[in-house]
Amino acid sequence: MDHDRPAPLIEVHPDAETLATAVAGELLNRIADAQAAGHVPQVGLTGGTIADTIHREVARMAPASGVDWGAVHFWFGDERFVAADSPDRNAVQARAAFLDAVGATRVHEVPAADQVPDAETAAASYSDTVRAEGGGAFDVLMLGVGPDGHVASLFPGHPGLAATDAIAVAVHDSPKPPPDRVTLTFEALDRAQAVWFLVSGEAKADAVARALADDGTVAETPARGVKGLVETTWFLDHEAASKL
Ligand SMILES: O=C(O)[C@H](O)[C@@H](O)[C@H](O)[C@H](O)COP(=O)(O)O
């Protein structure tokens, strides 16, 4: 986690709706610009409430974007280890919110509980896919933040925080249900060009303040452990920014 990287930018919006519109617009612009430059962008998606709102805005704004949805790779920073069609799956939620509507064809899902025997196998398989498809070099990696400061499924004090030489690892006993998950590691998340934290609501204000404080530990606030190579932006609404 070499943190000799650009300082985080903070963008505060009045409420969750304007936050979602702003992030969706910026994401569409980044994808379109990358494609105009002849690049096939790699985008890391996250689960969570504000992410779902953003995804729905992407679907609404997509027709005017000029994006070629067959020429962008989508990945997941984490996934719940449940059946592939479970509403708990981040991929199921993202497909319902925008991926199916825009006709995305390069969506890389984490293997599900009805496809492989355990989360360890799912993590190893996803790591192989990331290596094979170049998915580690995210152009944009979006991350929600929990009230405890977790990102993806990297929770305070959990063993996954210390994972090395691994792209994805299994998570058990997640404090946020469901208990079994797969998450990208800090090593994998830290290869992103641009990291966007997406945070809405008063319940996250403490976590945001801890994440952006001059001092603190990654073990206590995992969001402190991820910074983009060229950009880190905190997209906040007023409530989430209220303790900065
Ligand atoms: O699988 C997950 O649960 C997410 O990836 C998780 O990291 C989420 O982004 C945060 O917990 C924020 O979720 P909310 O926006 O719903 O609070």
The ligand as a MOL file (V3000), in Angstrom:
LIG
                    3D

  0  0  0     0  0            999 V3000
M  V30 BEGIN CTAB
M  V30 COUNTS 17 16 0 0 0
M  V30 BEGIN ATOM
M  V30 1 O -21.0680 -6.1630 -0.4750 0
M  V30 2 C -21.2350 -5.1170 0.1460 0
M  V30 3 O -21.9770 -5.0130 1.1320 0
M  V30 4 C -20.5930 -3.8540 -0.3450 0
M  V30 5 O -19.6690 -4.0200 -1.2770 0
M  V30 6 C -20.1410 -3.0220 0.8250 0
M  V30 7 O -18.7600 -2.7440 0.8330 0
M  V30 8 C -20.9280 -1.7290 0.7180 0
M  V30 9 O -20.4460 -0.9570 -0.3770 0
M  V30 10 C -20.8440 -0.9260 1.9850 0
M  V30 11 O -21.2160 -1.7580 3.0660 0
M  V30 12 C -21.7880 0.2810 1.9210 0
M  V30 13 O -23.0930 -0.1950 1.7840 0
M  V30 14 P -24.3310 0.8260 1.9520 0
M  V30 15 O -24.1110 1.8970 0.9090 0
M  V30 16 O -25.5590 0.0060 1.7020 0
M  V30 17 O -24.2310 1.3720 3.3490 0
M  V30 END ATOM
M  V30 BEGIN BOND
M  V30 1 2 1 2
M  V30 2 1 2 3
M  V30 3 1 2 4
M  V30 4 1 4 5
M  V30 5 1 4 6
M  V30 6 1 6 7
M  V30 7 1 6 8
M  V30 8 1 8 9
M  V30 9 1 8 10
M  V30 10 1 10 11
M  V30 11 1 10 12
M  V30 12 1 12 13
M  V30 13 1 13 14
M  V30 14 2 14 15
M  V30 15 1 14 16
M  V30 16 1 14 17
M  V30 END BOND
M  V30 END CTAB
M  END
